[in-house]
Amino acid sequence: MSSNSTTRAHLDTVEKGGSLRVLTYAGAIIAFLIGSGFATGQEILQYFTAYGYWGVFGTGLLVLLLMSYVAVEFFIVGQAKKFERPSRIFHYYCGKYVGTFFDYFSVLFVFLSFTVMVAGAGAVFEEHYGLSKYFGGIGLALAVGISVWFGLKSLVDVIGKIGPLIVIVAIALGLLGIMRNPAGIAEGQALLPSLDLTQASTNWFMAGLSYVGFCMLWLAAFLTALGKTARNRKEAVAGGIVGSVLFSLACIVVGLGLLANITKVGGTEIPMLVLANDNSPVMAAGISVMVLAGIYTTAVPLLWTVSSRFFADKTPRFKYLTIALAVIGAIIGLVLPFSQMVNIVYVINGYVGILLLVLMMVKTIRRVVRRQPV
């Protein structure tokens, strides 16, 4: 989830670890794509598992290829252009008017993503703790609003290290789900037609395009800014590919784990906690806290990004807008169930992102054919 504060944190890390730049870039991509959707498993369920083998492997391969292209492009353009404002990447690919549309649309998408975080926190409280979703949703909005108001960046930085841990735990749960019931993958595939699962699109191919589309809107400005720190194109390309491959493989493993247990996780709001609870209630309790911490550290930069777009950080207007947005976000996020919020917000924005993907490819092809520099 892009934000200037998160970007600066990653830039500092890159500057300090020159010999590990490629791994740092790869880790930044992975950590940045971890939000309530991936952490809870709802995102993987709707975009991958719901389509069976074609969804897990077809969507997985499509996401791997396109995300690698997207990440590398953002990195090398950022490395070459060194834009003063990272959001200028939209103008580079789309021109003045369409680029301005994407620039402002991305801000709207970031705010809507914040509402998804609210819904995710509410779902954890309701489904795992048996409490009202309003406790979780309002509690998250309040905590995030206070954090952005007072600038509690150090707290976010400490807990923010949980991003890579969530990926590791998610992969481990996926593998456990497969190992505990290896035959469940084939059984799940056979059962899918009879299950009423929420899907991101009418087919796996469009789901994959939509998935890449909304990920692009998060990554565009962030990776462009990160690309400025790359010493050369080779370094930028390697970081983009490694990060995209690792993230895609994580999606495939988790997707198979959910498929192997589709009768248990289908129709649930927090599939990963269902898998965890199946192994150990104690494990599930620990993971629930980890998921909430991951949602919080994603939601803070999201809200900060929107407020800072209109007013300078820590000014009175910035603070009042932050509280207003937190309240509005809580109201929107608690209107619909978490699974529906993911389906509506991510899918709609994903299709808008597909247009950006097409314009990027056109720009890249023209550049290559004409042998122009970036």
C-alpha positions in Angstrom: 0.0 0.0 0.0 1.8 3.1 -1.1 2.7 6.0 1.1 5.6 8.4 1.3 6.4 7.3 4.9 6.6 3.7 4.0 8.6 4.6 0.9 11.1 6.5 3.0 11.5 3.6 5.3 12.3 1.3 2.5 14.6 3.8 0.8 16.6 4.1 4.1 17.0 0.3 4.3 18.2 0.2 0.7 20.8 2.9 1.2 22.2 1.0 4.3 22.4 -2.4 2.6 24.1 -1.8 -0.7 25.2 -5.5 -1.1 21.7 -6.7 -0.4 19.8 -4.3 -2.6 18.2 -6.9 -4.9 16.8 -8.8 -1.9 15.7 -5.6 -0.3 13.8 -4.6 -3.5 12.2 -8.1 -3.6 11.2 -7.9 0.1 9.7 -4.4 -0.4 7.4 -5.7 -3.2 6.3 -8.7 -1.0 5.8 -6.6 2.1 3.9 -3.9 0.2 1.4 -6.4 -1.2 0.5 -7.8 2.1 -2.8 -6.4 3.4 -5.9 -7.7 4.9 -6.8 -9.4 1.7 -3.8 -11.7 1.5 -3.2 -12.0 5.3 -6.8 -13.3 5.8 -6.8 -15.5 2.7 -9.9 -13.9 1.3 -8.0 -12.4 -1.6 -6.4 -15.7 -2.6 -9.8 -17.5 -2.3 -11.6 -15.1 -4.7 -8.8 -14.7 -7.3 -7.1 -18.1 -7.3 -8.8 -21.0 -5.4 -12.4 -20.3 -6.6 -11.4 -21.3 -10.1 -9.7 -24.6 -9.2 -6.6 -25.8 -11.0 -6.9 -23.1 -13.7 -7.2 -20.5 -11.0 -4.3 -21.6 -8.9 -1.8 -22.4 -11.7 -3.3 -20.3 -14.6 -3.9 -17.2 -12.6 -0.6 -17.8 -10.7 1.4 -18.0 -13.9 -0.3 -15.0 -15.4 0.3 -13.0 -12.2 3.9 -14.1 -12.1 4.6 -13.0 -15.7 2.7 -9.7 -15.6 3.8 -8.7 -12.1 7.4 -9.3 -13.1 6.9 -7.0 -16.2 5.1 -4.4 -14.1 7.7 -4.4 -11.3 10.6 -4.2 -13.6 9.1 -1.4 -15.7 8.4 0.7 -12.6 11.8 0.1 -11.3 13.8 0.9 -14.4 11.7 4.0 -15.2 12.1 5.2 -11.7 15.9 4.5 -11.9 16.2 6.4 -15.2 13.8 9.3 -14.7 14.2 10.0 -11.0 10.9 11.8 -10.8 10.5 14.5 -8.1 7.0 13.2 -7.5 6.7 9.4 -8.0 3.1 9.8 -9.1 4.5 11.3 -12.3 4.9 7.7 -13.5 1.2 7.9 -14.6 1.9 10.8 -16.9 4.9 9.0 -18.3 2.8 6.1 -19.5 -0.6 7.7 -20.1 0.1 11.3 -21.1 -1.1 14.5 -19.4 -4.9 14.0 -19.2 -5.2 10.2 -18.7 -2.2 10.3 -16.4 -3.8 13.0 -14.2 -6.9 10.7 -14.0 -4.8 7.8 -12.8 -3.0 10.1 -10.4 -6.2 11.2 -8.6 -7.9 7.8 -9.1 -5.1 6.1 -7.2 -5.8 8.4 -4.2 -9.4 7.3 -4.3 -8.4 3.7 -4.5 -6.0 4.1 -1.6 -8.9 5.4 0.6 -11.2 2.6 -0.5 -8.4 0.2 0.4 -8.4 1.7 3.9 -12.2 0.9 4.1 -11.3 -2.8 3.2 -8.8 -2.8 6.1 -11.6 -1.7 8.4 -13.9 -4.4 7.1 -11.0 -7.0 7.6 -10.5 -6.0 11.2 -14.3 -6.2 11.8 -14.3 -9.7 10.2 -11.5 -11.0 12.5 -13.4 -9.8 15.6 -16.7 -11.3 14.5 -15.6 -14.6 13.0 -12.6 -15.5 15.3 -13.4 -13.8 18.6 -17.2 -14.0 18.4 -17.5 -10.2 19.0 -19.4 -7.6 17.0 -17.6 -6.5 13.9 -18.1 -2.9 15.0 -15.6 -3.4 17.9 -12.9 -4.4 15.4 -13.8 -1.9 12.6 -14.3 1.1 14.8 -11.3 0.1 17.0 -9.0 -0.1 13.9 -10.3 3.2 12.5 -9.7 4.9 15.9 -6.2 3.4 16.4 -5.2 4.4 12.8 -6.7 7.9 13.1 -4.8 8.5 16.4 -1.6 7.1 14.9 -1.7 9.4 11.9 -2.8 12.4 14.0 0.2 12.1 16.4 2.6 10.7 13.8 3.3 7.5 15.7 5.6 6.3 12.9 8.0 4.5 15.2 5.2 2.2 16.4 4.2 1.4 12.8 7.9 0.7 11.9 8.3 -1.8 14.7 5.1 -3.7 14.0 5.5 -3.2 10.3 8.2 -5.8 10.2 5.4 -8.3 10.4 4.7 -8.2 6.6 7.3 -10.8 5.6 6.4 -12.9 8.6 2.8 -13.0 7.4 4.0 -14.4 4.0 6.0 -17.1 5.7 3.2 -18.1 8.0 0.7 -18.0 5.2 2.9 -20.3 3.1 3.4 -22.6 6.1 -0.4 -22.8 6.7 -0.9 -23.5 3.0 1.6 -26.4 3.1 0.1 -27.7 6.3 -3.3 -27.6 4.7 -2.0 -29.7 1.7 0.0 -32.2 3.8 -2.9 -32.8 6.2 -5.2 -33.7 3.3 -3.3 -34.3 0.1 -6.3 -35.9 -1.6 -8.3 -32.8 -0.7 -6.9 -30.9 -3.7 -8.6 -33.3 -6.2 -11.7 -33.5 -4.0 -11.9 -29.7 -3.8 -11.6 -29.4 -7.6 -14.5 -31.8 -8.0 -16.6 -30.0 -5.5 -16.1 -26.5 -6.8 -19.0 -26.5 -9.3 -21.5 -27.3 -6.5 -20.2 -24.6 -4.2 -21.4 -21.0 -4.3 -18.0 -19.3 -3.9 -17.5 -15.5 -4.5 -15.3 -15.0 -7.5 -13.3 -12.0 -8.7 -14.5 -12.4 -12.3 -16.3 -14.7 -14.7 -13.1 -16.6 -15.5 -9.6 -17.2 -14.2 -7.9 -15.2 -16.9 -9.8 -11.9 -16.2 -9.4 -12.5 -12.5 -5.6 -12.6 -13.1 -5.7 -9.4 -15.1 -7.8 -7.7 -12.4 -5.5 -8.9 -9.7 -2.4 -7.4 -11.4 -4.5 -4.3 -12.2 -5.2 -3.4 -8.6 -1.7 -4.4 -7.4 -0.3 -2.0 -10.0 -2.2 0.9 -8.6 -0.6 0.2 -5.2 2.9 -0.3 -6.6 3.2 2.4 -9.2 4.4 5.4 -7.2 6.1 3.2 -4.6 8.3 1.2 -6.9 9.1 4.3 -9.0 10.4 6.0 -5.9 12.3 2.9 -4.9 13.8 2.6 -8.4 15.6 5.9 -7.8 17.9 4.1 -5.4 19.0 1.4 -7.9 22.6 1.9 -9.1 21.9 0.4 -12.5 19.2 -1.3 -14.6 20.4 -4.8 -13.9 19.9 -4.3 -10.2 16.4 -2.9 -10.8 15.4 -5.8 -13.1 16.7 -8.4 -10.7 14.8 -6.9 -7.7 11.6 -6.7 -9.6 11.7 -10.3 -10.9 12.7 -11.9 -7.6 10.0 -10.1 -5.7 7.3 -10.9 -8.2 8.3 -14.6 -8.5 8.4 -15.1 -4.7 5.0 -13.4 -4.2 3.4 -15.3 -7.0 4.7 -18.6 -5.7 3.3 -17.7 -2.2 -0.1 -17.1 -3.8 0.0 -20.5 -5.6 0.9 -22.4 -2.4 -1.8 -20.7 -0.3 -4.3 -21.2 -3.1 -3.6 -25.0 -3.1 -3.9 -25.1 0.7 -7.3 -23.5 0.6 -8.4 -25.7 -2.3 -7.5 -28.8 -0.3 -9.8 -27.6 2.5 -12.4 -25.9 0.4 -15.4 -27.3 2.3 -14.0 -25.7 5.5 -12.9 -22.4 4.2 -15.5 -21.8 1.5 -17.9 -19.1 2.5 -15.8 -17.9 5.5 -14.6 -14.4 6.0 -11.1 -15.3 7.3 -10.0 -18.5 5.5 -6.5 -18.5 7.0 -7.7 -18.5 10.5 -9.9 -21.5 9.7 -6.8 -23.4 8.5 -4.9 -22.3 11.6 -7.7 -23.3 14.0 -7.8 -26.7 12.3 -4.2 -27.3 13.3 -4.3 -25.6 16.8 -6.6 -23.1 18.5 -3.5 -21.7 20.2 -1.9 -21.2 16.7 -5.1 -19.5 15.5 -5.1 -17.1 18.5 -1.5 -16.1 17.7 -2.1 -15.7 14.0 -5.3 -13.6 14.6 -3.2 -11.1 16.5 -0.6 -11.1 13.7 -3.2 -10.5 11.1 -4.7 -7.6 13.0 -1.2 -6.1 13.4 -0.6 -6.5 9.7 -3.9 -4.8 8.9 -3.1 -1.9 11.2 0.4 -1.3 9.7 -1.1 -1.3 6.3 -4.0 0.9 7.2 -1.9 3.7 8.8 0.1 4.5 5.6 -3.1 4.3 3.5 -4.9 6.9 5.6 -1.7 9.0 5.8 -1.3 9.0 2.0 -4.8 10.4 1.4 -4.6 13.1 4.0 -1.1 14.2 3.0 -2.2 14.5 -0.6 -4.3 17.5 0.3 -2.6 19.0 3.3 0.9 19.2 4.7 1.7 16.5 7.3 0.9 17.3 11.0 -0.8 20.7 10.2 -4.3 21.3 11.8 -6.1 20.8 8.5 -4.2 17.5 7.9 -5.2 16.3 11.4 -8.9 17.2 11.0 -9.1 15.6 7.5 -7.5 12.5 9.0 -10.2 12.1 11.6 -12.9 12.8 9.1 -11.6 10.2 6.7 -11.2 7.7 9.5 -14.9 8.2 10.5 -16.1 7.9 6.9 -13.8 4.9 6.3 -15.3 3.2 9.3 -18.8 3.8 8.2 -18.2 2.5 4.6 -16.1 -0.4 5.8 -18.7 -1.7 8.2 -21.7 -1.5 5.8 -20.8 -4.7 3.8 -19.2 -8.0 4.9 -15.4 -8.2 4.4 -15.6 -10.7 1.5 -18.0 -8.4 -0.4 -15.7 -5.3 0.2 -12.8 -7.2 -1.2 -14.9 -8.3 -4.2 -16.2 -4.8 -4.9 -13.2 -2.5 -4.2 -10.4 -4.7 -5.5 -12.2 -6.0 -8.6 -13.5 -2.6 -9.8 -10.1 -1.0 -9.3 -8.5 -4.0 -10.8 -10.4 -3.4 -14.1 -9.3 0.2 -14.1 -5.8 -1.0 -13.5 -6.0 -3.2 -16.6 -6.3 0.0 -18.7 -3.0 1.2 -17.1 -1.4 -2.2 -17.9 -2.4 -1.8 -21.6 -1.1 1.7 -21.9 2.2 0.6 -20.2 2.6 -2.2 -22.7 2.0 0.1 -25.6 4.6 2.6 -24.3 7.1 -0.3 -23.7 6.6 -1.7 -27.2 7.0 1.6 -28.9 10.1 2.3 -26.8 11.6 -1.1 -27.8 10.7 -0.9 -31.5 12.0 2.6 -31.9 15.0 1.7 -29.7 14.4 4.8 -27.5 15.9 5.2 -24.1 13.6 5.1 -21.1 
